[in-house]
Amino acid sequence: MQTTSKLFFSLMLLSTALLAATSASAQTNLGWHTFDYGVTAPLSPTVTIFDGALDISSRVGITNTYGDVGSALIGTAANVEYLHDDNWLVGGIATSNHGIRGDLGSASELVFDFHGSARLDSLAITISGLSFGTSAYIQGFNQSGDDTMLWLNTNHGIFSITEQEIANATSFFMDGTIAGAENGYVDFAYFTSKMGFDTNVSSFGLRETRGNVWVKDVYVGDFSTAPVPEPGSALLVLSSALLILRRRRPQTLSSQLAVG
């Protein structure tokens, strides 16, 4: 019986090692994508970038302002739209030509859906027109300036990131202009303190509940075509992987846009 148990455990370790090796070999650094279509225009219901690795879609009319996270079925589908500006710190993609817009109890969001998954600590976005305001945070949100939030579908479950948490992960292009002071680089590596360094993201949404913002750039580091395992089924793999895999240290991303 003891021999059988050892054999089973050895097979489990071997399977985990093969799975880890397969995932590692499939990882790709996709790099930066800057949205610049040259002219302000509606695009399409879905914009695909990184040679098909990432789809971006638009949802409007979300009435449960901070709820129903992780779903691409809430609200109403709309075109992804692009605002062009000669100032490279302004504009980007959004849910309308007025930005990812939230007002009067209705929010909108851009949904980023991977054909595979990406490591949380290798993701970043640049948001233009972003102002967190000066009011005190109540449960992570305030009602001055923009009122942004994120949600993420991961191998550990669905998570919400509040405006306050986004603010802690954001640096701005402090060039002395208003546009620079509202061009925020959001480093998702900060969120590993909430979700863990070994977190993989299959999709995420950027929602605006009060204000107008645009996404100017997206950065994807470690991307894998392997799907994110469900949290329950991942437990067995994780318990074995801890014995044979050395934890990766999170990468600190740097951006050409964020300098302060």
C-alpha positions as CSV (number, residue, x, y, z in Angstrom):
1,M,0.0,0.0,0.0
2,Q,2.9,2.3,0.9
3,T,4.5,1.6,-2.5
4,T,1.3,2.4,-4.3
5,S,1.0,5.7,-2.4
6,K,4.6,6.6,-3.3
7,L,3.9,5.7,-7.0
8,F,0.8,7.8,-7.0
9,F,2.6,10.8,-5.4
10,S,5.5,10.4,-7.9
11,L,3.1,10.4,-10.8
12,M,1.3,13.5,-9.4
13,L,4.7,15.3,-9.2
14,L,5.6,14.2,-12.7
15,S,2.3,15.5,-14.1
16,T,2.8,18.8,-12.3
17,A,6.3,19.2,-13.7
18,L,5.1,18.5,-17.2
19,L,2.3,21.0,-16.8
20,A,4.7,23.6,-15.5
21,A,7.1,22.9,-18.3
22,T,4.4,23.2,-20.9
23,S,3.1,26.5,-19.5
24,A,6.6,27.9,-19.2
25,S,7.4,27.0,-22.8
26,A,4.3,28.7,-24.1
27,Q,4.9,32.0,-22.3
28,T,5.5,35.0,-24.5
29,N,6.3,38.6,-23.8
30,L,3.7,40.5,-25.9
31,G,5.1,43.9,-24.9
32,W,3.4,47.3,-25.4
33,H,0.4,48.1,-27.6
34,T,-0.3,51.8,-28.0
35,F,-3.7,52.7,-29.4
36,D,-3.2,55.2,-32.2
37,Y,-5.6,55.0,-35.2
38,G,-4.8,58.5,-36.5
39,V,-8.3,59.8,-36.4
40,T,-11.2,59.9,-33.9
41,A,-13.7,57.1,-34.9
42,P,-15.9,54.3,-33.7
43,L,-14.0,51.0,-34.2
44,S,-16.0,47.8,-33.8
45,P,-17.7,45.8,-31.0
46,T,-14.4,43.9,-30.5
47,V,-10.9,45.1,-31.1
48,T,-8.2,42.3,-31.3
49,I,-4.6,43.0,-30.6
50,F,-1.3,41.1,-30.1
51,D,-2.0,38.9,-33.1
52,G,-5.2,37.6,-31.7
53,A,-4.0,37.1,-28.1
54,L,-6.3,39.8,-26.6
55,D,-9.8,40.9,-27.4
56,I,-11.2,44.2,-26.1
57,S,-14.9,44.8,-26.0
58,S,-17.3,47.5,-24.6
59,R,-20.2,47.4,-22.2
60,V,-22.4,50.4,-21.3
61,G,-25.5,51.0,-19.2
62,I,-24.3,49.0,-16.2
63,T,-26.7,49.9,-13.4
64,N,-25.2,47.8,-10.6
65,T,-22.4,50.2,-10.4
66,Y,-19.9,48.2,-8.3
67,G,-21.4,44.8,-8.7
68,D,-21.7,42.0,-11.2
69,V,-18.0,41.9,-11.6
70,G,-16.2,39.3,-13.8
71,S,-19.1,39.0,-16.3
72,A,-19.0,40.2,-19.9
73,L,-22.8,39.9,-20.0
74,I,-24.0,42.8,-17.8
75,G,-25.1,46.1,-19.4
76,T,-25.3,46.4,-23.2
77,A,-22.6,45.7,-25.8
78,A,-21.4,48.8,-27.6
79,N,-18.6,49.7,-30.0
80,V,-15.1,50.3,-28.8
81,E,-14.4,53.9,-29.8
82,Y,-11.1,55.8,-30.2
83,L,-10.4,59.4,-29.4
84,H,-7.4,60.9,-31.3
85,D,-5.3,63.8,-30.1
86,D,-2.0,65.3,-31.3
87,N,-0.9,65.3,-27.7
88,W,0.3,61.7,-27.1
89,L,-0.8,61.9,-23.4
90,V,-4.4,62.4,-24.4
91,G,-7.1,60.0,-25.8
92,G,-7.2,56.3,-26.5
93,I,-9.9,53.7,-26.6
94,A,-13.1,53.8,-24.6
95,T,-16.8,52.8,-24.6
96,S,-17.8,56.1,-26.4
97,N,-16.2,59.2,-27.9
98,H,-16.7,60.7,-24.4
99,G,-14.6,58.0,-22.8
100,I,-15.3,55.1,-20.5
101,R,-18.1,57.0,-18.9
102,G,-20.0,56.8,-15.8
103,D,-22.8,59.1,-14.6
104,L,-26.3,59.2,-13.2
105,G,-26.1,55.7,-11.7
106,S,-24.9,54.1,-14.9
107,A,-21.4,52.8,-15.4
108,S,-19.5,51.5,-18.5
109,E,-16.4,49.4,-18.9
110,L,-13.9,48.0,-21.3
111,V,-13.4,44.2,-21.1
112,F,-10.0,42.7,-21.9
113,D,-10.3,39.0,-22.7
114,F,-7.2,36.8,-23.2
115,H,-7.1,33.8,-25.5
116,G,-5.2,32.1,-22.8
117,S,-3.9,33.9,-19.7
118,A,-1.2,36.4,-18.5
119,R,0.6,36.7,-15.2
120,L,-0.9,39.4,-13.0
121,D,2.5,40.9,-12.2
122,S,3.4,41.3,-15.9
123,L,0.3,43.5,-16.7
124,A,0.0,47.2,-17.0
125,I,-2.3,49.8,-18.6
126,T,-2.0,53.5,-19.2
127,I,-5.1,55.6,-18.6
128,S,-5.6,59.1,-19.9
129,G,-7.9,61.7,-18.4
130,L,-7.6,60.1,-15.0
131,S,-8.2,62.2,-11.8
132,F,-8.7,60.5,-8.5
133,G,-10.0,63.7,-6.8
134,T,-9.3,64.8,-3.3
135,S,-12.2,63.5,-1.2
136,A,-11.7,60.9,1.5
137,Y,-12.2,57.3,0.4
138,I,-15.2,55.5,1.8
139,Q,-14.9,51.7,1.3
140,G,-12.3,52.3,-1.3
141,F,-14.2,54.9,-3.4
142,N,-14.8,58.7,-3.4
143,Q,-17.2,60.9,-5.4
144,S,-14.7,63.6,-6.6
145,G,-12.9,63.3,-9.8
146,D,-13.1,60.0,-11.6
147,D,-14.4,56.9,-9.8
148,T,-12.6,53.9,-11.5
149,M,-12.5,50.3,-10.5
150,L,-11.1,47.0,-11.9
151,W,-12.2,43.4,-11.8
152,L,-10.1,40.4,-12.7
153,N,-11.0,36.8,-13.5
154,T,-8.0,34.7,-12.2
155,N,-7.0,31.2,-11.3
156,H,-7.8,32.1,-7.7
157,G,-11.3,33.5,-8.4
158,I,-12.8,36.8,-9.2
159,F,-11.4,40.0,-7.6
160,S,-12.5,43.6,-7.5
161,I,-9.9,46.4,-7.3
162,T,-11.2,49.7,-5.8
163,E,-10.4,53.2,-6.8
164,Q,-8.2,53.6,-3.8
165,E,-6.2,50.4,-4.7
166,I,-5.8,51.6,-8.3
167,A,-4.6,55.0,-7.0
168,N,-1.9,53.2,-4.9
169,A,-0.7,51.4,-8.1
170,T,-0.7,54.4,-10.4
171,S,2.1,56.9,-11.3
172,F,1.6,59.9,-13.5
173,F,3.6,61.7,-16.2
174,M,4.5,64.8,-14.2
175,D,5.6,67.1,-17.0
176,G,3.9,70.2,-15.6
177,T,0.8,69.9,-17.8
178,I,-2.7,68.9,-17.0
179,A,-2.6,66.1,-19.6
180,G,0.5,64.7,-18.0
181,A,-0.9,64.9,-14.5
182,E,-3.9,62.9,-15.8
183,N,-2.0,60.2,-17.7
184,G,-1.7,57.4,-15.2
185,Y,0.4,54.2,-15.5
186,V,-1.3,51.4,-13.5
187,D,1.1,48.6,-12.6
188,F,-0.8,45.4,-11.8
189,A,2.1,44.0,-9.9
190,Y,0.9,46.0,-6.9
191,F,-2.2,43.8,-6.8
192,T,-0.2,40.6,-6.1
193,S,-0.3,41.6,-2.4
194,K,-4.1,40.9,-2.6
195,M,-4.1,37.9,-5.0
196,G,-0.6,36.4,-4.8
197,F,2.5,36.3,-7.0
198,D,1.3,33.1,-8.8
199,T,-1.9,34.7,-10.1
200,N,-2.8,34.3,-13.8
201,V,-5.5,36.5,-15.4
202,S,-7.9,35.3,-18.1
203,S,-9.8,38.5,-18.4
204,F,-10.2,41.9,-16.7
205,G,-12.5,44.9,-16.9
206,L,-11.8,48.6,-16.4
207,R,-15.0,50.3,-15.2
208,E,-15.8,54.0,-14.8
209,T,-18.6,54.8,-12.5
210,R,-18.4,58.6,-12.4
211,G,-16.2,60.5,-14.9
212,N,-14.5,59.9,-18.2
213,V,-11.3,58.1,-18.9
214,W,-9.5,56.4,-21.9
215,V,-7.0,53.5,-22.2
216,K,-3.9,54.7,-24.1
217,D,-1.6,51.7,-23.8
218,V,-1.6,48.1,-22.7
219,Y,1.4,46.0,-21.6
220,V,1.4,42.2,-21.4
221,G,4.5,40.4,-20.2
222,D,4.2,36.7,-19.5
223,F,1.3,35.5,-21.7
224,S,0.5,31.8,-22.1
225,T,-2.0,30.1,-24.5
226,A,-2.8,27.6,-21.7
227,P,-6.1,28.4,-20.1
228,V,-6.3,29.5,-16.5
229,P,-7.2,26.4,-14.3
230,E,-10.3,26.7,-12.1
231,P,-9.5,27.6,-8.5
232,G,-10.8,24.2,-7.2
233,S,-8.9,22.0,-9.7
234,A,-5.8,24.2,-9.3
235,L,-5.4,23.2,-5.6
236,L,-4.0,19.8,-6.4
237,V,-1.6,21.1,-8.9
238,L,-0.5,23.9,-6.6
239,S,0.1,21.6,-3.6
240,S,2.5,19.6,-5.7
241,A,4.1,22.5,-7.5
242,L,5.1,24.1,-4.2
243,L,7.5,21.1,-3.7
244,I,9.3,21.3,-7.1
245,L,8.9,24.8,-8.4
246,R,10.9,27.9,-7.2
247,R,8.7,30.9,-6.9
248,R,9.3,33.7,-9.4
249,R,9.9,37.1,-8.1
250,P,7.5,39.7,-9.4
251,Q,8.9,41.9,-12.2
252,T,8.8,45.7,-11.6
253,L,7.5,47.2,-14.8
254,S,8.7,50.5,-16.1
255,S,6.9,52.6,-18.6
256,Q,8.1,55.2,-21.1
257,L,5.0,57.2,-20.0
258,A,5.2,57.1,-16.2
259,V,8.0,59.1,-14.7
260,G,6.6,60.3,-11.4
